[in-house]
Amino acid sequence: MSASVPITRLDSRSPDFDRRLAALLAYEPMQDGAVERAVAEILREVRRRGDEALLEYTRRFDRVDVTDAAALELPRAELQAALDSLGAAERDALQAAAERVRNYHSHQLAKSWSYTEADGTRLGQQITPLDRVGLYVPGGKAAYPSSVLMNALPARVAGVPELVMVVPTPGGVRNPLVLAAACIAGVDRVFTIGGAQAVAALAYGTATVPAVDKIVGPGNAYVAEAKRRVFGTVGIDMIAGPSEILVLCDGTTDPDWVAMDLFSQAEHDEMAQSILLTPDAGFADRVAASIVRLLPTMQRREVIARSLADRGALVVVRSMEEACDIANRIAAEHLEISAADAPKWAARIRHAGAMFLGPWSSESIGDYCAGPNHVLPTMRTARFSSPLGVYDFQKRSSIIEVSAAGARTLGRIAATLARGEGLEAHARSAEMRLEGEADERS
C-alpha cells in the first residue's frame, strides 16, 4: 500500500481526458433481478395481508419474534428514555445540530400569495403542508441519527402535522442515538420495522401502520427498489446513488486536509466517488503522498482503498476556471471549493448538491451540524434537482377567482382556444357565463 497511490491520475491536457473522465463518472445502478422479484412479492403481500405479512417479514428478516402488530410501535416514553440515557456530550451535540438544522430550514418556508388584477380577478397560490410523512431510518450496524434530524426537521418546519418513523431493530437491538434524535425532532410515531416491508406499510397502510403521503430517508437496495415501485401511490424524496465528493483546490490548502476530505466519502462504500481538481500538479503529488501516508491509519481503510482505486481520481487541470467548467459537468453531490476567494469560483458553479467554500468548510460538518440538509442529489442529478428541504413537504395549489368583468375577457379567449382544440364543452362552459351576464343586463 505504501509503495503506490491507489487512485487514478488524470490531466485535462491529455487527448483522451474527456473519454477517461466519462468512464470514471459512468455509473449505472445494477438492476438485480432477485432484488426486484423479492421486493415485488413483499409489496404485494403487505398490501394484501397487512399486519400479518408485516409480522411475518419482521420475524424472518429482523429475527424479532412478535405476534402482535401493536408491539411494533414504540411508546413516546421510550424515545424520551433514550434521550435521557445519553451522555451529556452526545445529547448536547444532537440538540445543537437539531437547532442549527431547524434554524436553517426555517428560511425555506414558502408562504401563500395572491394578487388582484384591475378587473377584480384574483390569482395566486395556496401553500399547504403534507398531511403525513414517513421517515425511513436504517437500523442495525448502520445507525444514522443525523438522517433522522435531516429528514424530520424540514417536515416539521413545513408544518406537517404527523411524522411516522420506521426503523428496523435486527435481533431486537434498538439504537439509543436514533431514538433520541426522533425524540428531539418531534417524531410522532415510531415502528420497529424495516426493509421493503416497512416501505410497503407506509405506502399502503395496515391496520397498525398508517399510510403516509410521502416517504423519505435512505436505505439498502431493497428499500430503494421498494421506494421506486411505490412512487405514484406516495411521493418519495429520491433514489440516491453512492456518495460523492469533488474538491476544487488551488493548492493553498493543507494536502492532509484534502486527502481526509476525499476519505470522508470513500469510507461510505466501495462505490463512493472522491475526486480532486487542481491546477497545481505539485499539489496533486502532495495529496497523493498524504493518501499513502494516512490511509493505513483509517479504520475503514479497505473500503477507502477500493473506492479510491475504482472510482477516485486526482485531476490536474489548466486553471481554476477550467476546474469550474469540469465541476459543472460532474455535478457532484458535495463540492468543496478549497481556494482563495472561494465565493468567486462558486459564482461559476451551476450544478452541485451542496457547496463548501474555503479551507475550513469540511464536508463532514455539512453532514452533521452546519444546518443545510445532507440529503443531496447524486449521480449527476444535481443538474436538475436540489437538496431535500421544506419545499419537499409543502404543496402548492393555484388560486383562480375570476370576477364578472374578468369572465367577459377571459371567457372569450378560453372559448376561442377550446374550439381550436375541438373541445366544444370547454368553450360553452366559458361562454355560458357571458350569456348569463347578458340575461342579467336584459
N, C-alpha and C positions, 0 to 999 in steps of 0.2 A: 504493500500500500504506500509506503513512504518513498518508493523509488519513482513513482509516476503520479500524474494528476488524473484522477478518474472523472474527467469531464471533457467534452468536446471543445476544441478551439476553432473559431471561425474568424474570417476577416472580410469585411464588406467590399474590399478591393478585389477579391478573388473572382474570377469569371463564373465560377459555379456557386457563388454565395446565395443567390436567390433560390436555386434548387435545393441547396443544403438546408437553408433556413426553413423552406416549406416542408421538407421532410422532417425536420426537427419538431415543427409545430403540429404536424399531422397527428390527429388523434380521433379515432372512431370508437365510440363506446361499443364494447363487444356485446353482441346480441346472443345471449346464452339461451338456447332453446329449452334447456332443462329448467332454468330460472323462469322463463316465460310461462311454461306449462304449469309449473308449481304455483306460481302467483295466480294464474287464471283460475286454477282449481280452488285455491284458498279464498279468493274473492267470491267465487260462485257459492261456495259452501257457507261462508259467513252471511252472505246476502240471503241465502235460502234458510239456514238453520239458526242464525243469530247467535245468542249466548251459548248454545250447545256446542256449536263449532268453535267459538272463541275459547271456551274452556278446554276443548279437545286439543287445539293447537298450542295453547299455553302449557298444557301438560307435556305435549310432545317436544316442543322446541325449547321451552324455558325450564323444563323439569320442575315445575311448580304444581303440586298436586292440590288443585282446588275443585270443589264440586258445586260451589255456589257462586254465581257471577257477581253477586254483591260484594264478595270478599276481594274482588279485583280492585275495588276502589279504596284509596287511602283516605282516612279521615283528615280533616284540616289540622287536627291536633298533632298528627304525626309530622306534618310539614313544619309546624312550629317547633316541635321537639327536635327535629333535625337541625333547624337553625340554632336552637339553644345549645345543642351539643357541640357546635363548632368552637374551635379555639378563637381567641379574640382576633388574631391576625387574619384568619380565613373569613370570619364573619365581617370584619371591617372592610376587607378587600372586596367581598361580594357587594356589600352595601354601597361602598364608594363607586364601584363600577356601575351598579344599577342607577345611582343618582346621575352619573355622567351620561349614561345611555338615555335615560328618561329626559334629561335636560336637552340633549342634542335633538332628539326626535320631536320634542315639543315645537321646534321651529318649523317642522314639516307639515303641521296640521293645516289642512285646507278648510276654508270656510265657504258657506253658501253665498251666492251673489246673484244679483239681478240688475237690470236697467230697464227704464221705460222709454219707449220711443215717442215721438211727437204726437202720434195719433192715439196714444194711450195703450198700445200693445206692450205687454211686459214679457221680457225674455230673461232667462237666467239659468242657474244650475243649483240644484239642491244636493248638498253633501251629507251622506249618512254613513255610519259605521256598519260593518257586517254584524249580523246578529250573534253568531257563534263561530269561534275559530278553534281548530285542532292543532296542537303542538306535538310533533313527533320528536322525542328525545332519545338518542341511543342509550343503551344500558350496558351492564356488564363491565368488561375491561375498558370499553370506550365510554367515558363519562364526561359530558361537556356542560357544566353549569353555565359557562359563558353563553352557550347556544340558547339556554332557557331564557336568559336575560335578553339576548338579541332578538329572539322571536316573540317573546311575550310582551315586552315593554312597548314596542311600537304599536301593537294591537291595543294595549291599554290606553296609550296616548290618543289613539284614533277614536276611542270611546266604545270599543267592542265590549258588550256587557257580560259575555261569558267566554272564558278560556278553558278548554278541556285539554289536558296533557296526557299523553300516553308514553310510558317508559317501561321497557322490558326489565325484569329482575331475574336473570338466569340463576337458577338454584335458590331463588328467594332472597338474593342479596340486593339490598337497597342502598344506593349511594347517597350519603347524607348531604353532600355538596349540591347534588342535583335537586334534592327535595328542598333544601334550604333556599336555593335560587328560586324555586317555584313559589315558596312562601313569600320571599321578598318581592317577586314580580306580581304577586296577587293572582296566581292561577286559581281558578275556582274549583276544578275537579281534576283529580289525578287517578289514572287507571294503570295498573301494573301489567300492561300488555305491550307487545312489540311486534315487529315484523310486518309482513303483508297483512296478517290478520288484524292488526291494530289499525292500519290504513283502511281496511275494509269496514271495520266497525265505525270509524269516524265518518266514512263516506256514506254508508247506507244506514247506519244506526242499528242498534239492537234493543232488546228490552231494557238493558242496563246502560249501555253507552249511547249517548245522544248523537244524532247525525249533526255534522257541522257544515258550514258554508265554504270553508277553505282550510286546507291542510298545509302547514309549513314545518320546516325542520329537516335536518339531514338524516340519512340512514344508509344501510348497505344496499347491495344490488337488488335484493328482494323488495325493500322499501321503495327504492327508486322506480322499479318496474310497476309496483302497485300504484304509486302516485301517478305515473304516466297513464295507467289504464283507467283510473277513476276520474281523471281530468275531464271536465264536462259535466259530470254529476256534481262535482265540487271544484272549486278553484284550487290551485297549488301555487307555491312560490316559484319553483324552478326545478329542473332536473340538473343537478350540479355534477360537474366532472371533477377530475383531480385538481388539487390546489396548485396555484401558480404564483410565482413572484418574478418580476422583471425589475432589475436595478439599473438605473442610468447614473453613471458616476463619472465625474470629470477628473478623477484621480486625486482629489483633495481629502477623501475620507480614509480613515484607518482601514487597511485591507482586511484586518481581522474582523472588523465590524461587518464588512460586506460579505465575507465568507460565512459568518454566522447567520446573517440575514438569508443567504442562499440556503443554508442548512435548515432554517426555521420552516421552510415549506417542504424541502426534500424529506424531512423526517416524518411527514404525514403518511406517505406511502410511496411505493416504488414508481408509481405513475405520475407523481407530482413533478412540476417543472420549475426549474430555477435557472434564470438567465441573467448575465451581466452584459450591458452595453457600455463601452468606454472608448473614448478617442485616444487613450493613453496605453500603448502596448506594454510599456514597463509596468503600469499599474495592474494590468491583466496578469502579468507574470507574478506580481507580488500577491495578488489574490489567490492565484494558483498555489503559490507556496504556503499561504495561510490555510488553504483547504487541506493540503497534505499534512501540515503540522497539527491542525485542530481536529481533523476527522477521527483519529484514534481515541480522542477524549470524549466522543459523543456516545451516549447510552444507546442510541438507535443508529449506530454507525453503519451497520449492514444495509439498512433501509436507505439511509442517506447516500451511501456509495452507489447503490444500484440506481437510485433516482438520478443522481448526477451523471452517471455513466450512460444511462439510456436516454434521458430527456433534458439534461442540463447543457449549458454552453457558456463559455466566455467569449464574447464577440468584440473584436476591435473594429471601430468604425472611423470614418473620416473626420467627423466633427460631432458636437452635441446636437447640431441641427439635424444631421442625418440620424442620430440616435433617436430623436423625437419622431422622425418620419417612420423609422422601423418600429418604434413603440406603438404607433398608431396601427401598423399592420398586425402586430402581435395582439393588441387589445387585451392586455393581461388583467387577471383578477386583481392582483396587487402590484402597484407601480411605485417604486421608490425612486425619487429624484434626489440623489445624494450629491449635491453640487452647490457651488457658489451661485447665488442668485437663482435658487430653485424656482421661485414663482415665475421668473421669466421663461423658463423652459416648460413649466406646467401650462402656460398660456398656449403653447403649441400642441398640447395633447388633446385629442378629441375622443379617444377611446381607452378607457381604463375603468375598472370597477371601483377602485379607491386609489388615491394618490397620497403619498407620504413625502412631504417636502423637507429637505435639509437633512444633514447627517444625524440629527438627534431623533428623527422620526422613524423608529424601527417599526416594521410591520407588526411585530408581536404586540406592541402597545395598542395598535388598532384592533387586534384580535380580542382584547380583553377589556380595555377600560378607557380608551380615548373618548368614545362617545358615538361616533358613526358606526353603522351596522357592519358586522363582519360576514353577513350573508351576501355574497357578491357573485356577479356573473362570471362564469368560467368558459373555457373552450371557445374563446373569441366572441362570445355573445355580448361582451361589453360594447360591441359595435351598435347594438340595438336594444340593450336592456340595462337595468340600473340596480343598485343595491336594494335590498329589502328595506322598506320604510313604512311610515304611517300611511302613505298613499296606497299601499297594498292592502290595507284593511278598511279603506273607505270606498264607497260607491258614489257615482255621480249620476244624478237624474236631471234631464233637461226640463226646464220650466217654459211653457208656452201659454201665455194668457192673451189671446187676441181680442182687441176691442172691436166694437161695431165698425168704427171708422177703418181700422186696420183690415177687417174682413173684406171691405169693398175693394181694396187694392190687392191684398194677398189672395183673396178668393179667385179673382180673375187670372192672376199669374198661375195659381195652382191648377185651375181648370184647363188652361191652355197647355200646360206641361203634361197633365194627366192624359188629355186626349192624344197628345203626341206619343204617349206610351201605350195608347189603346186601352186605357183604364177608365171607362165611362163612369162607373160608380164613384170613383175618386173625384172626377170632375163635377158630377151632380152634387156630391156631398158638400163641396166648396160653394157651388152656385146656389144651393138652397138657402144659405144664409143671406145671399144677396136678394133672393126672391122674397124671403121673409121680411127683410127691411123695406122692400118696395111695397109689400102689403101693408106694413105699418104706416108708411107715409100716405098711402091712399085712404 
